[in-house]
Amino acid sequence: MLKVICACASGIGTSQMIKIKIQRVFDKLGVPVSITHCSIGDAKATGQKYDVIFCSANFADRFDKAAEAGTVIIGLKNLMDEKAIEAEIRARILHQE
């Protein structure tokens, strides 16, 4: 089971929306995941414990420590675009084209 964290500035609204969207995509793809959401600060502190971090594209460069530990960082340009989210998951996590 993949451990996934969704992060936004405050850890309340946007991260919850990302969580809902990516849960739909993972369910569609049949990939078991455990998803949590939090603030950028919390994700920076604990990100290396997760397999994947999803966030807005403008925050993606803030997770150097997690990236060095092998965590996949996915910065989303359009948080509502499930097709783009699915494409990122297929390419970056499932290694499918």
N, C-alpha and C positions, 0 to 999 in steps of 0.2 A: 504494500500500500504506500503510495506517495504521500509524503508530508508536505503540505502546501500552506503558504502564508500569503495573505493579501494585505497590502499596506497602503495607507493614505496619510495625509498630514495629521489628522486628529484621531484616526482609527475608528471612526464612527460611520459616516455616510458612504463615502466613495468606496472604502474597503469592503463594506457590506455588499454594495452593488457588484463589485468585482467578484466577490465570493459567490454570489447567486449566479452570475453569468458563467463563471468557469465551472461551477458545479454542474450546470446544465450540459456544458460541453463534455466534461469528463464522463458524465452519465451516458451521454449519447455515444461516446467512444468505448464505453464499457471498461473504463479505467477506474479501479478503486482508489479513492483519495480520502485523506483527512485534511480538511481545510479550516483554517483559523483566520481571523482578521484582527488587525491592530494598527497602531500608529507607526509612522516611519521610524521614530526613535526606538520603539520597542522592537521593530523588525531588525534594525541595525544591531541591536544588542543580542538578539537570539537567532538571527537569520541563518547562521551556519548550522543550526540544528535541523534545518528543513531541506527538502530536496529542491523546492522551487519557491521563488518569491515573485508574486505579481504585484505591479504597482503602475501608476501613471508614468508615462515615458519621461517626464521631467524629473522623476525621483530615481530612475534606474541606476544612475551613476553613484549612488550613495551607499552601495552595499559591497565595497571592496573586500572586506573581511569574509563575508559570506561567499563571494565569488571565488576567493582564494581557497576556501574550504570545499569547493566543488558544487555549491548551490547554483542552480540555473536562475538567472535574473531575467524576468520578462517585463519590459516596460511597454505598456499599452498606449497607443496613440488615441484610439477611440474605444473607450471603456464599454460602449454599448454594442459594438460590432462583434457579434458572436462568430461570424465567418472568419474575421481576422484573428480572433482569439483561438478558434479551432486550428487555423493555419499555423499559428505560433506553437501551439501544443504539439501538433503533428511534427513540425520541423525541429523544434528545440528539445522536446521531451521524448516523443515516440520515435524520432529520427525517421519520419516518413515524409515523402514529398507530396 
